[in-house]
């Protein structure tokens, strides 16, 4: 199992709860979330630290699963969540499980294709799910606070800058 050690226990525990095998997991990326591919199961696991309020992360991830299932039911080309009760909490992280789709070509990765996809998305009826209010900076504050790679002065500058951008954003509404 490859990847940062801080995610290993969470990945192993989440996969055990889901009945999946984490032994051959490979990292796809680690940013705000750690994302792993489980080749033997054809599954992608998305892990997010649930520091502070795991309920908030659980709600956000549960909404993502529900909306994605609805999008699939609308024949919108979205990645399919694995059919199981999710998200799950494991070792201080929230995990979701998705069907792995290998990328075989670069077709459709242009502005025109993206525009068509966005138009199709906006032509759908509203989902039967209550969506959270837009937060342009999302979980940026928590990510900055939880980062162990930022020096204190950079962390404080980024937090102050985030506050300033939020103030500017709210002034324009």
N, C-alpha and C positions, 0 to 999 in steps of 0.2 A: 504494500500500500504506500503510494507516494503522496507527498504533500507536506505542508507545514505541520509540525508536531502538535500545535495548539488545536488543530481540528481532528486529530486522529481518534480521540476518545468519543467525540460527538458523532463522527462518521460511523464508527463501529457500532455504537449504541443505537443510532437512528436506523441503520441497516438491519440490525438484529430485530428491532421492533417491527420493521416492515417485512421481515422474512427474506432479506436480500443478503448477498455475499459481498462484503467490503474488501476481501483479501486482494482482489486484483484492481482495486480502484486506482484511477489515474486522475491527476489534477487537470482540469480544463482551464481554470483561472481562479485567482484569489484576489478579490478587490473588497468591496463592502460585503460580498458573499463569497464563500468558498464553493466552487462548483466542481463536482467529481463525476467521472464516467465509470460506470460499473459494466465492463464489457460482457461479463458472463450473464448478466441479467438484461442487457440492452436498456439500461436506465441511467439517467442523470440525477444526481442528488445535489440540491442547493441547500447550503447551510448558512445560517445567519446567527451571529451571537445575539443572545437574548438578554444582554446586560440591561439593568434598569428594570424595564417593564416587559416581561415576556408576553404579557397579554396583548400589548400593542403590536408586537412583531407577529404573534399568532393571528391576530385579526387581519393584519395586512396580508399575510401569506394565505390565509383561508379565503380572503376576498379574491386574491390572484387566482387561486385554484378554481373557485366558483365562476369567475368571469371567463377564464380560459375554457372551462367546460361548456359554458354557454356559447362562446365564440365558435367552438368546434361544432356545436349543435346547429349553428347558423351557417355551416360550411365555410367558415372563415379559416384561412390557412394558419392556424396557431399550433404550437407544440402541444402535444397531448399529455395531460397529467396522468400518472399511473392510477389505475382504478384501485384505490384503497382509501382508508380513513386517514386523511392528512389535513394539515401539517401535524408533525409530531415534535415534542420537545425531548431532547436527549443531551445530557451533559452540558446544560446551559446554552444550548443552541436550538433553534427552530429549523426543522428540515422539511423540504418538499421533494417529491419524486416525480420525474418526468420521463417520457419515452425518449430514448436517444435516436436522433436522426442524423446520420452521417452526411456531411457536406461533400458532394461529389463534383460540383462545378460552381462556377462563379456567376452563372446566368441569373439575371434578375436582381443584380446588386448595383443598380444605378438609380439616379434621381427619378427618372420617369417611372420605373417599376415601383419605387417607394411611393410616389405620388398616387399611382393607381391603387396601391394597397391602402393608403390613408383614406382615399376617397371611398373605397369599398367599406372600410371600417366605419366611417362617418355616415354611410347610408343605412347602416343597421339600426333597428329600433333600440331604444335604451335597454340595457340589460336589467333583468329582474333582481338586481343586487344593488344595495346601497353602496355607492362608491364614496371613498373618503374625499374630503376637500383637497384641492390641489395644494401641494407643498413644493414649491419650486426647488427648494434646497433639500427636500426629503430628509433623510437621516444623516445629513452631512455633519451636524453638530456631534451626534453620538460617535460617528466614525472618526472625527477629529479627536474627540476626548479619548476614545478607546485605542487610538493608534499608538503603537510602541516604537514607531520609527520617526516621529516628529520631535524635534527639540522643543523645549518649553516655549521659547520665544516665537517660533513659527506657529505652534499650536494656538497661542494667545492671539497672534495676528490674524490667523485664519478665522478664529471664533469671532473676533471683533469685525472682520470684514463680512462674515456671514450675517451678523446683526445689522450692519449698515445696508447690505443688499436687501434684506427683508424689510427694513424701514423704507427704503426707496420703492420697493415693490408695493407695499401697502399704501404709500402716498399716491401712487398712480391709479389706485382702484376707485 
